[in-house]
Amino acid sequence: MSASTKSLDELLDPSVLHLKPLTAKDLPAHPSLQPQQAASATSLPDLVQFILSILSSAELLGRSINDTFVPLGVPWASPPATSPVEIWVRDIYPHELAPRVPRKVETWFARRSVHVPREERGTATWEEFEQGWWQSHSEQEKEYISDVIDVVKVADWSDQIPALASWGGSRNPEIRWGEVGLCVYESAYKLPFPLKYRYFSELVVTARMKNNSSPGTSSLLLVQVPVDLTGGPPIATSMYSSSRHRTDAPIPELRKPIVRGEYVSVERVFWNKRGDIGWDMATASDAKGHVPRVLQNALIPRTIAMDVGRFMDWQDNQRASSAA
């Protein structure tokens, strides 16, 4: 059965959007991943169906924030952002998880902020979200998240992806994605002493989603899923999973032992009914190492709220640079 004839329920894979990392064998074929995919070449997932599964699951998760997440206190301020940031939390229990996911509770946090689309300090236009946050997200994030100190692209399927407008067909008219990107990145983060630095291997999926209820408008979707590339022959394009960082990392601090963390997220930027821009995000993460989970969970709400202000501050600096 082709992807275009499958029902939406058949396309969903609830095991993808969790902290249990995918491996190279779980990903579509790619030349860079061949050392770890060669033995499973005949069983690798179809590229189109794989993308549809992730995008469909991510869209449903994004819609569920209001219904399944619980508000966590009062909205946060995130200067210089002019919008308050609402924070929610939700525990996903073992009986809700798919068989491939470890039997433990995952704590997810979500945030929402609403921005007036203007070229003013503390807010941003649609084009600024599109160009500064959505396009080349992993590379751009390094510019406004100071803890990100290195970003390496491991694999990129984007030039292999066909146009998606007709994927849904008459059976699934709600599927209307375009401009889809699919990459694997490694991002290195600095943590305060005495903690070791962390790196995260992430499958990053981006897509523009048409809004059938409001013709002419769209949403921007960004999904990040953890990947583990350490279980096999080294991937030459990898920096940290292959341990190449010990000699080739761009700064001396990254040539020391580094811990692989796990991170999964779904983000959406969209037009709301008032003509403002909504920015939703849901995430679960595990920094691994010796950082207690209770401490991690205590820090996540502040971190994800502050990221809104960091982006707005960077965007304001971009405007100033362009005007100079």
N, C-alpha and C positions, 0 to 999 in steps of 0.2 A: 504494500500500500504506500503510495507516495505521500510526501508531507502535505501536499495541497488537498488531498482527499481525506486526511485524518480529521476527526472532530477535535475541538479545542481540549476537551478532557483527556483525550488520548495523547495529546502533545505535551501535557504538563508532566514534569518530573519533579516531585516535591523533594527529592534528595539532593538537588543541585544547590539551592539557596540555603546552605548550612555551613558550619565551620569545618566539617569534614572535607579536607581538600581533594580535589580531582587530581588524577595523575595524567601523564602523557597518554596513557592508554585509554583514558576517558575522553580525550579531545579528538576533533577531526584531524585527518592526516595533514602534516606540515613537514617540509623538508628539514627545518631546523630541529624538529623533535624526532627525526627518524631513528637516531640511536636507541631511543626508548620505545618507539612505536613499531619497529620492524617486525618483531615477533608476533604482533597482534594486528598486522596490516589488514587482514580480511574482516576483522570485527570492530574496527574503528567506527565511530558514529558518522552518519551522513551530515554534511556541513549544514544544509538548510534545516533539517529537522532538529539538529542540535541548537541552532540559533533560535528557532521558533519555540523550543521548549523553555529556554532561558528567558526570552522576552515575555512569553505568556505568563510564566510563573512570577516574574518580576512585576508585571502589570497588576496581577491579582494581589500580590503582597502590598503594592503601593495603595491600592484601593481599600485595603483592609485596615489601614492605620486607625481611622476613626472608630471602627467597629471592634477591633480586637486588642488595641493598645490602651493602657490606662494613663491618664495625665499624671505627670510627676511634678507636683508643686506648681508654683506660679511661673509665668513666662520669664525667661532669662533676658537680660540686656547683653548685647554683643557689640559694643562700640567698635568702630564708628557706625555700624549698621543702624538705621533708624527703625527697623522692624524689631519688635520683641520676638524671641524664639521660644516656641512652645516645645516642650519635651514630654515624650511618652515612654512607657516601658511595657514590656510583655515577656513573660517566661514561656518558652515552648517546651513542653514536657515530653518525656520519652515515648509515651504512647502516640504522640502526634508525629513522630519522626519516621522517616522511611527506613527500611531495613539496613541500608548501607551506612546510616548515620549512627555514631556511638550512642549508647543508651545513657545520656546525661542531659540535664536541663541546659538549654541555651537561653541566655538573657539577651533580649533584643531591646535596643533603644531607638526611638524615632524622634525626629524634629520637624518643625514646620515654621517657615517664616514667609511673610507676604511683603512684596516690594513694589513701590510705585515706579513705573518704568520711565525714569528720568536720568539724564546725565548729571547727577548731583551727588555730592559726598554722602555716603551712607546708603546709597541705593544704586541700581543699575538698570540699563535698558535690556530688552530682549536680545538685541544684537551683542551686547557685552556679555551676557550669560552664554550665548551661543559660541562666541569666539574665545572668551576667556576661561570658561568653565567646561563646556561640553567638547569642543574641538581640541584634540590632542590633550585630553584631560590629565593624564599621568605626568606628562612633561610640564604642563602649565601649573599643576599643583605644587611643584617644587618651587615655583616663583612666590607663592603666597603662604605656604606652610613651611615655616623655617626649620622644623624638625626633619623635613625630607631633604636629604643631602646627596642622594644619587638616584637616578632612574635609568634603567636599562631595558630596551625593548628586546624580548627574546624571540617572539614569533608574531607574524602579522598575516592574517587571512583576508584582509580587507579587499585586495584586488581579485580574490576568488569568489566573492559574494555577488550573486546576480541581483537584479532589481527585485524588490520584495513586494511591490504593489499588488501583484496578482497571486501571491502565495495563498491568501485565504480562499480565493475562489468564491463561488456562490454558496458553498457550504459554511464557510467561516468568513462572512463579510466584515466581521469586526477586526480581523487581522489586517492592519494597514500600516506597515512600517517601511521606512526608507532610510537611505544614507546610513546603512548599518556598518559598524566597524567591529572587528574581533581581533584582539591582540593578547599576548601574554607579556606582562611587565614584571620586573623586579624593582622594588623601591626600598632604599635603605634609610633608616631613621636613627637619629641620635637620641639617646636617653641620658638623663642626668647620672653622674657618677654616684655610686659604684656600679650601676647597671650596664650590662653590655649593650652594644648597638643591636638593632633589630633589622631584619629585612622581611619583606612580604612578597611572595610570588603570587600574582593575581591575573586571572583571566578577566579582561576588561571588555565589556560589550556596550556599545553605544548605538542608539537608534533614534530616529525622528518618528514620532507616532502621530498620525493624522487624527484629528478630533472629528468623528462623524456627526456628533451632536452640534458642532459649531464649525461649519465648512469654512475652509481657508485658514484655520488655526491648527497648531500642532503642539505636541509636548516633546520635550527632550528627555530621553531615558538613558541612564548610566547604571550599569550593573557590574559589580566586582565580586569574583568568586575565587576562593583560595585554591592554589595549585601547588602540588609537591613534586618537584623535579629532581629530588635527591635519590630516588629509588632505582637507579640503573646507571648505565654508562653516562658520563658527563655530556651535557648539552653545550656545544661550543659557543653558542650565542649567549649563554647564561653567564652572569658574573658571580653570583652568590651561591646558587644551588650547586654549581660545579666547583666551588672553592677557588675559582680563578681570582677572586678578590684578594687572596693572600699575597699575590704579586702584582696584580693589575689594577686594584682599586684606585680611584682618583686622589684620595687623601690617605695619609698614614693611619688615621684612626680606623679606617675601614679594612685595613690589612690584618687586623687582629681578629680573634674569634668573634663570631656574630651569631645571633640566635634567630631562627626562622619563626616568625609569628604567623597568625592566621586572622583573616579579616574578610567579612562578607558584607556587601551593602547593596542597596537599591536606592537610587536617587532619581527624582523627577522634577523638571522645571516646566511650568504650565501656566496658561492664562486662566484666571478665575472669572467668575461671572461679573465682577465689578470692573474688569479690565486691568487688574493688577497682576503681578507675576508671583505665583506660588512656588516655593522651593521646599520639597519634601525629601526626607532621607530616613532610611531605616537601616540599622547595622547591628551586627554582633561581632565581637573580636576576642582574641586571646593572645596576649603578648608573650605567653610561654615564659620560660626561665623560672626565676624565683619570685616573681611578682604575684602575690596572692590574688585570686579572682575577686574576692570581696573588695580589695583595694582598687583593682582595675575597674570594676563596675561602679565604684564611687566616683571615679575620675571621668568616666566616659561622658556623662551628661554635660559637664562643663566643657570638655574638649570639643564635642560636636557643636555646641552652641557657639563657642568662640570661633569656629571655622567660618561661620557666616560673616562675622566682623573682619576676619583676616582677608576674605575674598573681597569685601567691599573696600577695605583699605588699599589693597593692591590695585583694584580697579581704578580707584581715585588717583593713585600714583601713575597708572598708565595714561590716564587722561592728561595729567600734568606734563608727562613726558612728551606726549603727542603735540601738546600746545606750545611747548618750548621752542 
